[in-house]
């Protein structure tokens, strides 16, 4: 029994919905830095991911995922004054499409 007089419509049988987001524009200085440096960082063998996250002081940082600590040792500690936080993720494999 439902206490809601007018429940939301049931879209569960509507089928697939096309998702086409607009190309996101960088929002701030760190996002702009990420857009500029992501390709260079991802080209380093053993780097699996790059993104924006929080640094140790609570400020924004570039977060870089790497396969092992040896890769982490080859990365700079910062780019244009923005700290790099390294996470050892191990190998990352894409799942096959269904």
C-alpha positions in Angstrom: 0.0 0.0 0.0 1.3 3.4 -0.9 0.6 6.6 1.0 1.5 8.8 -2.0 -1.7 9.9 -3.8 0.0 10.6 -7.2 3.0 8.3 -7.6 5.6 9.1 -10.2 5.1 7.5 -13.7 6.6 4.1 -14.3 9.1 4.3 -17.0 10.6 0.9 -16.5 9.2 -0.5 -19.7 10.1 2.5 -21.9 13.2 0.9 -23.4 16.6 2.3 -24.0 17.2 6.0 -23.7 19.8 7.7 -25.9 22.3 9.6 -23.8 24.2 12.2 -25.8 25.8 14.7 -23.4 27.3 17.9 -24.8 31.1 18.1 -24.7 31.9 19.3 -21.2 33.8 22.5 -21.0 36.5 22.7 -18.3 35.0 24.6 -15.3 38.0 25.9 -13.5 41.8 26.1 -13.5 42.4 22.5 -12.5 39.9 21.2 -15.0 41.6 23.3 -17.7 45.0 21.9 -16.6 43.6 18.4 -16.8 42.3 19.0 -20.3 45.7 20.3 -21.3 47.9 17.6 -19.6 45.7 14.4 -19.7 47.1 13.2 -23.0 50.7 13.8 -22.0 50.2 12.0 -18.7 48.3 9.1 -20.3 51.1 8.6 -22.8 53.5 7.6 -20.0 53.7 3.8 -20.0 52.0 2.5 -16.9 49.6 5.4 -16.3 46.0 4.1 -16.3 43.9 7.1 -15.5 43.9 10.9 -14.8 41.3 13.0 -13.1 40.7 15.8 -10.6 40.5 15.0 -6.9 41.6 16.3 -3.5 45.2 16.6 -2.5 46.6 16.1 1.0 45.9 19.7 2.1 42.3 19.4 0.9 42.8 21.5 -2.2 42.3 20.3 -5.7 44.9 18.0 -7.3 45.4 15.9 -10.4 44.9 12.3 -9.5 46.9 9.8 -11.5 46.3 6.1 -11.5 49.4 3.9 -12.2 50.1 0.2 -12.6 52.9 0.1 -10.0 55.1 2.2 -7.7 57.9 2.3 -10.3 55.6 4.3 -12.6 54.8 6.6 -9.7 58.4 7.4 -9.2 58.7 8.7 -12.8 55.9 11.2 -12.4 56.3 14.8 -11.3 55.1 15.8 -7.9 53.1 18.7 -9.4 52.2 20.3 -12.7 52.0 24.1 -12.9 51.7 24.3 -9.1 48.9 21.8 -8.9 49.9 18.7 -6.8 49.7 15.2 -8.3 48.3 12.5 -6.1 49.3 9.0 -7.3 47.1 5.9 -6.8 48.5 2.5 -7.6 45.6 0.8 -9.4 47.4 -2.1 -11.0 46.5 -3.1 -14.6 43.2 -1.9 -15.8 41.4 -3.9 -18.5 38.3 -2.8 -20.4 35.4 -5.2 -20.2 34.2 -6.5 -23.6 31.0 -4.9 -25.0 27.9 -6.9 -24.5 
